[in-house]
Structure formats: C-alpha cells, structure tokens
Amino acid sequence: MTKETVSTVTTTSPDETRGEGEKLGRTLKSGDIVLLDGELGVGKTVFTQGIARGLNVDGSTPVRSPTYTIIHEYKGPVPVRHADLYRIDSIDDLETVGLFDAGYDGVTVIEWAGKLKIEAGCVEVELKEISETGREITITDRRKK
C-alpha cells in the first residue's frame, strides 16, 4: 500500500540543506528513486551530497553535479546512482546512458526530474530559493509503506 506523505522544511544555509538530504538518505533503501526539481543553482546537488552521507557512501569520491557526464555512481553499503537530466532532450537519451538498466541494486537520485513522468513509488523533492542562502524544501514520499 502506498501512503503519500508531504513535509516542508526551510533551511538557511547549504549545510542545513545538506543536513535535510542526510535525514532523507537515512530512510532510503536499495531500489528507491529520489526525484529532485528546482531552478538552476538552488541546491539539488547539495541535497544529494546529504543523501549520500545519510547512506554512508564512500567519501573518497566527492558528490558533484553530473551535468556533463549525465550519471555518477558512488560506492557504499547502498550504492547511489546520481543523474542530472538538465542536458537530456528525450527519453531515448536516457536509455542510451543506462539510467534505468534493470538490476541496479542501489538508490537512484535524479536531478531535473521534471523531464520524466514518474511519480508512483518515488520520493519527490522540490527545492525553492527563498533568499540568497534560504531554501524551502518540500518532500513528497510516495514509497510503499
């Protein structure tokens, strides 16, 4: 059964935004998909850094925006596949880069997820700029409970 839960939090710094990502990361398990949306520079990658920290991802490789490589993968007890769809124009491009390859045993985090039409079973995170360093983060959790 899927029960949707929605929560909104306001952060005042990148460290707080990262901390909210870490809180979410602690709740994620293999197979979960996190969809991130928000304007350019709003903190999607910062939030993803927190998710990776919450999942105890190996810190030897820093979490960076995969805008040009499309996908980065990070090792850990639960690996993280981090994708950025900013430069993706079609669903065919996603198949080419292997975003949805069967059998991935980790958490998938997708920036610019508004380009996809996925909702069921995912966690949606919308980040909005409310001041130079302030962010409003709305998390809609549609995972099966």
Backbone torsions as a table, in degrees:
resi	resn	phi	psi	omega
1	MET	NA	136.2	178.3
2	THR	-104.2	124.1	176.1
3	LYS	-120.5	115.8	-177.8
4	GLU	-74.3	132.3	172.8
5	THR	-124.1	140.6	-179.5
6	VAL	-126.2	132.4	175.1
7	SER	-136.8	147.7	178.6
8	THR	-129.6	136.1	179.2
9	VAL	-136.0	151.1	176.1
10	THR	-111.8	132.6	176.8
11	THR	-115.9	157.1	-177.6
12	THR	-118.7	4.0	-179.6
13	SER	-158.7	160.6	175.0
14	PRO	-57.9	-36.3	179.1
15	ASP	-62.7	-39.7	177.6
16	GLU	-67.8	-39.1	177.6
17	THR	-62.2	-44.4	177.0
18	ARG	-60.5	-40.4	179.0
19	GLY	-62.5	-37.7	176.8
20	GLU	-67.3	-36.8	174.7
21	GLY	-63.8	-39.2	178.7
22	GLU	-63.0	-41.7	177.7
23	LYS	-59.0	-45.1	178.1
24	LEU	-64.2	-43.8	-179.0
25	GLY	-54.6	-36.8	179.8
26	ARG	-65.3	-19.1	-178.7
27	THR	-96.5	-8.1	-174.3
28	LEU	-85.0	154.1	176.6
29	LYS	-138.4	168.0	-179.2
30	SER	-51.9	133.6	179.8
31	GLY	97.1	-14.4	179.4
32	ASP	-71.5	148.4	177.3
33	ILE	-123.5	129.7	178.1
34	VAL	-114.3	123.8	-179.5
35	LEU	-104.9	119.0	-177.9
36	LEU	-107.9	134.3	175.0
37	ASP	-137.3	151.8	179.3
38	GLY	158.7	164.1	-178.4
39	GLU	-64.5	164.2	177.0
40	LEU	-57.0	129.6	176.4
41	GLY	80.8	11.0	-176.1
42	VAL	-81.6	-16.3	176.8
43	GLY	119.0	21.8	179.9
44	LYS	-62.4	-42.6	179.3
45	THR	-70.8	-37.4	176.5
46	VAL	-60.0	-43.9	177.9
47	PHE	-62.0	-40.8	178.8
48	THR	-64.4	-36.5	175.6
49	GLN	-58.0	-40.3	177.5
50	GLY	-66.0	-42.3	176.8
51	ILE	-56.8	-46.8	-179.3
52	ALA	-61.0	-41.6	178.3
53	ARG	-63.8	-41.3	178.8
54	GLY	-64.5	-25.0	178.2
55	LEU	-95.5	7.2	179.7
56	ASN	57.9	40.2	176.9
57	VAL	-65.7	144.2	178.0
58	ASP	-53.9	118.4	-176.3
59	GLY	-78.2	0.5	-178.6
60	SER	-71.3	-19.8	176.2
61	THR	-115.1	111.5	-178.5
62	PRO	-65.7	144.0	177.2
63	VAL	-78.6	117.9	-179.8
64	ARG	-126.9	162.5	179.0
65	SER	-65.0	128.8	178.0
66	PRO	-92.3	34.1	-176.1
67	THR	-53.4	-43.2	-175.3
68	TYR	-91.7	-26.7	179.3
69	THR	-93.3	-10.6	-179.3
70	ILE	74.1	-47.1	-177.9
71	ILE	-135.1	134.3	167.8
72	HIS	-119.3	145.9	174.6
73	GLU	-121.2	139.8	-178.3
74	TYR	-123.9	136.5	-177.1
75	LYS	-87.1	148.7	176.8
76	GLY	176.9	-179.2	177.1
77	PRO	-53.4	-39.6	169.6
78	VAL	-121.6	108.0	-177.7
79	PRO	-65.5	157.8	-179.9
80	VAL	-122.4	128.5	172.1
81	ARG	-104.9	117.4	-175.2
82	HIS	-112.4	116.0	-177.7
83	ALA	-117.0	149.1	176.5
84	ASP	-127.6	115.7	-175.1
85	LEU	-94.3	11.5	-176.9
86	TYR	-52.8	-40.8	-176.8
87	ARG	-96.8	4.8	-179.1
88	ILE	-85.4	131.9	-178.8
89	ASP	-104.7	-23.1	-176.7
90	SER	-149.3	162.7	177.5
91	ILE	-62.0	-29.2	177.2
92	ASP	-61.2	-37.0	177.9
93	ASP	-61.7	-36.5	179.7
94	LEU	-66.0	-38.8	178.4
95	GLU	-65.8	-36.5	-179.7
96	THR	-63.5	-40.5	-177.9
97	VAL	-85.7	-5.1	173.9
98	GLY	79.3	25.4	-177.1
99	LEU	-58.9	-37.8	-175.9
100	PHE	-110.8	33.6	176.4
101	ASP	-58.9	135.6	179.8
102	ALA	-64.7	147.9	173.2
103	GLY	88.3	5.5	178.6
104	TYR	-68.7	126.0	-174.5
105	ASP	-107.5	67.6	-179.6
106	GLY	-167.0	-166.7	177.1
107	VAL	-98.9	137.5	176.7
108	THR	-110.0	126.1	177.4
109	VAL	-115.9	125.5	-174.3
110	ILE	-122.1	115.8	173.6
111	GLU	-84.1	151.2	-176.7
112	TRP	59.5	41.8	-174.9
113	ALA	-70.4	-11.8	177.1
114	GLY	-60.3	-16.5	176.9
115	LYS	-74.9	-12.6	178.8
116	LEU	-104.1	160.8	175.9
117	LYS	-114.8	58.7	178.7
118	ILE	-114.3	136.1	173.3
119	GLU	-140.2	-49.3	-172.8
120	ALA	-58.3	130.2	173.9
121	GLY	78.1	3.9	-176.2
122	CYS	-106.9	169.0	169.5
123	VAL	-108.3	120.0	178.1
124	GLU	-101.0	133.3	179.4
125	VAL	-126.1	121.7	176.3
126	GLU	-112.7	126.4	179.0
127	LEU	-110.6	131.9	178.3
128	LYS	-127.1	137.5	176.1
129	GLU	-78.4	126.8	177.0
130	ILE	-116.0	-12.7	172.9
131	SER	-162.0	-178.2	-178.0
132	GLU	-53.6	-42.7	179.5
133	THR	-115.9	-6.7	-177.5
134	GLY	-86.7	141.1	179.5
135	ARG	-134.5	144.6	169.7
136	GLU	-106.1	123.4	-176.1
137	ILE	-116.8	119.8	177.8
138	THR	-111.3	123.5	-178.7
139	ILE	-113.2	120.8	175.7
140	THR	-111.4	112.8	-175.4
141	ASP	-101.0	113.3	179.4
142	ARG	-112.5	19.9	178.1
143	ARG	-69.0	152.5	175.6
144	LYS	-68.3	135.5	-178.2
145	LYS	-101.7	NA	NA
